[in-house]
Amino acid sequence: MTTYAADDLHSEIAYLAHHLHWPFNELLDLEHVRRSQFLRHVKDFDHHLRDRN
């Protein structure tokens, strides 16, 4: 099993919490693959909004 750097994990959770307004524990409970999917979608959406302006 591969461990995940605590700083990276906290950075991802902070980013998702800011954009999705989900509780810390819910984000922490996400499997890495699922959290990565949410990150990718939120970042894509964020870039899309920035490109429109």
Biopython code that builds the backbone (N, CA, C, O; Angstrom):
import numpy as np
from Bio.PDB.StructureBuilder import StructureBuilder

atoms = [
    (1, "MET", "N", (0.839, -1.178, 0.000)),
    (1, "MET", "CA", (0.000, 0.000, 0.000)),
    (1, "MET", "C", (0.887, 1.246, 0.000)),
    (1, "MET", "O", (1.863, 1.324, 0.746)),
    (2, "THR", "N", (0.545, 2.192, -0.825)),
    (2, "THR", "CA", (1.296, 3.432, -0.925)),
    (2, "THR", "C", (0.686, 4.473, 0.005)),
    (2, "THR", "O", (-0.532, 4.644, 0.050)),
    (3, "THR", "N", (1.544, 5.164, 0.744)),
    (3, "THR", "CA", (1.038, 6.232, 1.600)),
    (3, "THR", "C", (1.018, 7.540, 0.816)),
    (3, "THR", "O", (1.690, 7.675, -0.207)),
    (4, "TYR", "N", (0.262, 8.471, 1.295)),
    (4, "TYR", "CA", (0.071, 9.749, 0.620)),
    (4, "TYR", "C", (0.596, 10.845, 1.528)),
    (4, "TYR", "O", (0.287, 10.866, 2.719)),
    (5, "ALA", "N", (1.373, 11.742, 0.984)),
    (5, "ALA", "CA", (1.977, 12.818, 1.774)),
    (5, "ALA", "C", (0.885, 13.649, 2.462)),
    (5, "ALA", "O", (-0.085, 14.064, 1.828)),
    (6, "ALA", "N", (1.057, 13.881, 3.754)),
    (6, "ALA", "CA", (0.054, 14.610, 4.532)),
    (6, "ALA", "C", (-0.191, 16.004, 3.974)),
    (6, "ALA", "O", (-1.335, 16.457, 3.933)),
    (7, "ASP", "N", (0.867, 16.694, 3.540)),
    (7, "ASP", "CA", (0.699, 18.043, 2.978)),
    (7, "ASP", "C", (-0.141, 18.019, 1.710)),
    (7, "ASP", "O", (-0.979, 18.895, 1.501)),
    (8, "ASP", "N", (0.084, 17.012, 0.860)),
    (8, "ASP", "CA", (-0.704, 16.885, -0.374)),
    (8, "ASP", "C", (-2.166, 16.594, -0.050)),
    (8, "ASP", "O", (-3.072, 17.173, -0.650)),
    (9, "LEU", "N", (-2.382, 15.700, 0.897)),
    (9, "LEU", "CA", (-3.743, 15.356, 1.294)),
    (9, "LEU", "C", (-4.481, 16.573, 1.839)),
    (9, "LEU", "O", (-5.620, 16.834, 1.452)),
    (10, "HIS", "N", (-3.844, 17.309, 2.723)),
    (10, "HIS", "CA", (-4.483, 18.502, 3.290)),
    (10, "HIS", "C", (-4.732, 19.571, 2.228)),
    (10, "HIS", "O", (-5.750, 20.262, 2.270)),
    (11, "SER", "N", (-3.825, 19.705, 1.296)),
    (11, "SER", "CA", (-4.007, 20.673, 0.206)),
    (11, "SER", "C", (-5.217, 20.300, -0.649)),
    (11, "SER", "O", (-6.023, 21.164, -0.994)),
    (12, "GLU", "N", (-5.344, 19.033, -0.986)),
    (12, "GLU", "CA", (-6.481, 18.577, -1.787)),
    (12, "GLU", "C", (-7.792, 18.782, -1.035)),
    (12, "GLU", "O", (-8.776, 19.254, -1.605)),
    (13, "ILE", "N", (-7.799, 18.427, 0.235)),
    (13, "ILE", "CA", (-9.014, 18.566, 1.029)),
    (13, "ILE", "C", (-9.402, 20.030, 1.174)),
    (13, "ILE", "O", (-10.581, 20.371, 1.074)),
    (14, "ALA", "N", (-8.423, 20.899, 1.409)),
    (14, "ALA", "CA", (-8.713, 22.325, 1.526)),
    (14, "ALA", "C", (-9.296, 22.870, 0.223)),
    (14, "ALA", "O", (-10.241, 23.659, 0.244)),
    (15, "TYR", "N", (-8.738, 22.454, -0.900)),
    (15, "TYR", "CA", (-9.222, 22.908, -2.207)),
    (15, "TYR", "C", (-10.674, 22.463, -2.425)),
    (15, "TYR", "O", (-11.527, 23.259, -2.816)),
    (16, "LEU", "N", (-10.935, 21.189, -2.167)),
    (16, "LEU", "CA", (-12.297, 20.675, -2.351)),
    (16, "LEU", "C", (-13.270, 21.294, -1.356)),
    (16, "LEU", "O", (-14.397, 21.628, -1.721)),
    (17, "ALA", "N", (-12.850, 21.449, -0.109)),
    (17, "ALA", "CA", (-13.729, 22.042, 0.897)),
    (17, "ALA", "C", (-14.108, 23.468, 0.503)),
    (17, "ALA", "O", (-15.252, 23.885, 0.681)),
    (18, "HIS", "N", (-13.143, 24.207, -0.032)),
    (18, "HIS", "CA", (-13.401, 25.578, -0.459)),
    (18, "HIS", "C", (-14.440, 25.628, -1.577)),
    (18, "HIS", "O", (-15.344, 26.463, -1.559)),
    (19, "HIS", "N", (-14.306, 24.743, -2.532)),
    (19, "HIS", "CA", (-15.189, 24.776, -3.701)),
    (19, "HIS", "C", (-16.502, 24.031, -3.504)),
    (19, "HIS", "O", (-17.531, 24.444, -4.039)),
    (20, "LEU", "N", (-16.484, 22.945, -2.748)),
    (20, "LEU", "CA", (-17.683, 22.116, -2.617)),
    (20, "LEU", "C", (-18.436, 22.340, -1.314)),
    (20, "LEU", "O", (-19.598, 21.951, -1.189)),
    (21, "HIS", "N", (-17.773, 22.969, -0.337)),
    (21, "HIS", "CA", (-18.397, 23.217, 0.969)),
    (21, "HIS", "C", (-18.828, 21.920, 1.647)),
    (21, "HIS", "O", (-19.886, 21.847, 2.271)),
    (22, "TRP", "N", (-17.994, 20.912, 1.511)),
    (22, "TRP", "CA", (-18.236, 19.630, 2.162)),
    (22, "TRP", "C", (-17.455, 19.580, 3.462)),
    (22, "TRP", "O", (-16.406, 20.214, 3.575)),
    (23, "PRO", "N", (-17.948, 18.834, 4.450)),
    (23, "PRO", "CA", (-17.231, 18.699, 5.725)),
    (23, "PRO", "C", (-15.893, 17.978, 5.553)),
    (23, "PRO", "O", (-15.738, 17.105, 4.699)),
    (24, "PHE", "N", (-14.943, 18.368, 6.386)),
    (24, "PHE", "CA", (-13.601, 17.792, 6.361)),
    (24, "PHE", "C", (-13.630, 16.270, 6.408)),
    (24, "PHE", "O", (-12.959, 15.613, 5.613)),
    (25, "ASN", "N", (-14.399, 15.707, 7.329)),
    (25, "ASN", "CA", (-14.416, 14.249, 7.497)),
    (25, "ASN", "C", (-14.944, 13.524, 6.263)),
    (25, "ASN", "O", (-14.460, 12.441, 5.932)),
    (26, "GLU", "N", (-15.922, 14.099, 5.583)),
    (26, "GLU", "CA", (-16.429, 13.478, 4.358)),
    (26, "GLU", "C", (-15.357, 13.451, 3.277)),
    (26, "GLU", "O", (-15.199, 12.454, 2.572)),
    (27, "LEU", "N", (-14.626, 14.548, 3.151)),
    (27, "LEU", "CA", (-13.561, 14.611, 2.155)),
    (27, "LEU", "C", (-12.417, 13.675, 2.520)),
    (27, "LEU", "O", (-11.836, 13.031, 1.647)),
    (28, "LEU", "N", (-12.098, 13.599, 3.786)),
    (28, "LEU", "CA", (-11.025, 12.725, 4.243)),
    (28, "LEU", "C", (-11.376, 11.258, 4.030)),
    (28, "LEU", "O", (-10.491, 10.438, 3.784)),
    (29, "ASP", "N", (-12.658, 10.921, 4.122)),
    (29, "ASP", "CA", (-13.098, 9.535, 3.946)),
    (29, "ASP", "C", (-13.107, 9.071, 2.494)),
    (29, "ASP", "O", (-13.208, 7.872, 2.231)),
    (30, "LEU", "N", (-13.003, 10.003, 1.549)),
    (30, "LEU", "CA", (-12.998, 9.609, 0.137)),
    (30, "LEU", "C", (-11.746, 8.795, -0.185)),
    (30, "LEU", "O", (-10.652, 9.105, 0.287)),
    (31, "GLU", "N", (-11.920, 7.765, -0.982)),
    (31, "GLU", "CA", (-10.768, 7.023, -1.493)),
    (31, "GLU", "C", (-9.952, 7.956, -2.381)),
    (31, "GLU", "O", (-10.490, 8.886, -2.981)),
    (32, "HIS", "N", (-8.675, 7.703, -2.455)),
    (32, "HIS", "CA", (-7.782, 8.572, -3.229)),
    (32, "HIS", "C", (-8.260, 8.741, -4.675)),
    (32, "HIS", "O", (-8.274, 9.855, -5.198)),
    (33, "VAL", "N", (-8.644, 7.653, -5.308)),
    (33, "VAL", "CA", (-9.080, 7.719, -6.711)),
    (33, "VAL", "C", (-10.312, 8.602, -6.839)),
    (33, "VAL", "O", (-10.397, 9.422, -7.753)),
    (34, "ARG", "N", (-11.258, 8.439, -5.937)),
    (34, "ARG", "CA", (-12.488, 9.231, -6.000)),
    (34, "ARG", "C", (-12.198, 10.710, -5.725)),
    (34, "ARG", "O", (-12.738, 11.588, -6.398)),
    (35, "ARG", "N", (-11.336, 10.983, -4.724)),
    (35, "ARG", "CA", (-10.958, 12.366, -4.423)),
    (35, "ARG", "C", (-10.256, 13.002, -5.616)),
    (35, "ARG", "O", (-10.492, 14.169, -5.928)),
    (36, "SER", "N", (-9.398, 12.240, -6.282)),
    (36, "SER", "CA", (-8.696, 12.745, -7.469)),
    (36, "SER", "C", (-9.672, 13.077, -8.588)),
    (36, "SER", "O", (-9.482, 14.052, -9.315)),
    (37, "GLN", "N", (-10.712, 12.267, -8.727)),
    (37, "GLN", "CA", (-11.729, 12.550, -9.745)),
    (37, "GLN", "C", (-12.439, 13.866, -9.444)),
    (37, "GLN", "O", (-12.631, 14.691, -10.337)),
    (38, "PHE", "N", (-12.827, 14.059, -8.186)),
    (38, "PHE", "CA", (-13.464, 15.319, -7.807)),
    (38, "PHE", "C", (-12.529, 16.491, -8.040)),
    (38, "PHE", "O", (-12.952, 17.528, -8.552)),
    (39, "LEU", "N", (-11.264, 16.342, -7.674)),
    (39, "LEU", "CA", (-10.290, 17.420, -7.892)),
    (39, "LEU", "C", (-10.198, 17.788, -9.365)),
    (39, "LEU", "O", (-10.220, 18.965, -9.724)),
    (40, "ARG", "N", (-10.097, 16.780, -10.207)),
    (40, "ARG", "CA", (-9.982, 17.031, -11.642)),
    (40, "ARG", "C", (-11.213, 17.770, -12.167)),
    (40, "ARG", "O", (-11.081, 18.725, -12.933)),
    (41, "HIS", "N", (-12.402, 17.337, -11.763)),
    (41, "HIS", "CA", (-13.624, 17.977, -12.246)),
    (41, "HIS", "C", (-13.755, 19.406, -11.736)),
    (41, "HIS", "O", (-14.138, 20.300, -12.490)),
    (42, "VAL", "N", (-13.443, 19.627, -10.468)),
    (42, "VAL", "CA", (-13.541, 20.979, -9.913)),
    (42, "VAL", "C", (-12.518, 21.895, -10.574)),
    (42, "VAL", "O", (-12.838, 23.034, -10.917)),
    (43, "LYS", "N", (-11.297, 21.412, -10.753)),
    (43, "LYS", "CA", (-10.265, 22.231, -11.403)),
    (43, "LYS", "C", (-10.640, 22.534, -12.852)),
    (43, "LYS", "O", (-10.449, 23.658, -13.315)),
    (44, "ASP", "N", (-11.171, 21.545, -13.573)),
    (44, "ASP", "CA", (-11.609, 21.775, -14.954)),
    (44, "ASP", "C", (-12.704, 22.833, -15.003)),
    (44, "ASP", "O", (-12.679, 23.730, -15.846)),
    (45, "PHE", "N", (-13.662, 22.716, -14.094)),
    (45, "PHE", "CA", (-14.754, 23.679, -14.052)),
    (45, "PHE", "C", (-14.237, 25.074, -13.709)),
    (45, "PHE", "O", (-14.664, 26.065, -14.302)),
    (46, "ASP", "N", (-13.316, 25.144, -12.749)),
    (46, "ASP", "CA", (-12.720, 26.415, -12.357)),
    (46, "ASP", "C", (-11.969, 27.060, -13.521)),
    (46, "ASP", "O", (-12.081, 28.266, -13.742)),
    (47, "HIS", "N", (-11.208, 26.265, -14.259)),
    (47, "HIS", "CA", (-10.501, 26.796, -15.427)),
    (47, "HIS", "C", (-11.484, 27.250, -16.509)),
    (47, "HIS", "O", (-11.273, 28.271, -17.163)),
    (48, "HIS", "N", (-12.534, 26.498, -16.684)),
    (48, "HIS", "CA", (-13.558, 26.867, -17.667)),
    (48, "HIS", "C", (-14.157, 28.235, -17.326)),
    (48, "HIS", "O", (-14.340, 29.077, -18.205)),
    (49, "LEU", "N", (-14.458, 28.445, -16.045)),
    (49, "LEU", "CA", (-15.018, 29.740, -15.633)),
    (49, "LEU", "C", (-14.028, 30.865, -15.845)),
    (49, "LEU", "O", (-14.412, 31.952, -16.275)),
    (50, "ARG", "N", (-12.766, 30.626, -15.553)),
    (50, "ARG", "CA", (-11.738, 31.661, -15.739)),
    (50, "ARG", "C", (-11.562, 32.004, -17.209)),
    (50, "ARG", "O", (-11.355, 33.167, -17.558)),
    (51, "ASP", "N", (-11.644, 30.997, -18.073)),
    (51, "ASP", "CA", (-11.470, 31.233, -19.505)),
    (51, "ASP", "C", (-12.609, 32.043, -20.096)),
    (51, "ASP", "O", (-12.423, 32.740, -21.094)),
    (52, "ARG", "N", (-13.785, 31.960, -19.490)),
    (52, "ARG", "CA", (-14.948, 32.690, -19.990)),
    (52, "ARG", "C", (-14.835, 34.181, -19.718)),
    (52, "ARG", "O", (-15.443, 34.992, -20.416)),
    (53, "ASN", "N", (-14.067, 34.537, -18.717)),
    (53, "ASN", "CA", (-13.970, 35.956, -18.325)),
    (53, "ASN", "C", (-12.841, 36.646, -18.990)),
    (53, "ASN", "O", (-12.627, 37.837, -18.765)),
]
sb = StructureBuilder()
sb.init_structure("model")
sb.init_model(0)
sb.init_chain("A")
sb.init_seg("    ")
for serial, (resi, resn, name, xyz) in enumerate(atoms, 1):
    if name == "N":
        sb.init_residue(resn, " ", resi, " ")
    sb.init_atom(name, np.array(xyz, "f"), 0.0, 1.0, " ", f" {name:<3s}", serial, name[0])
structure = sb.get_structure()
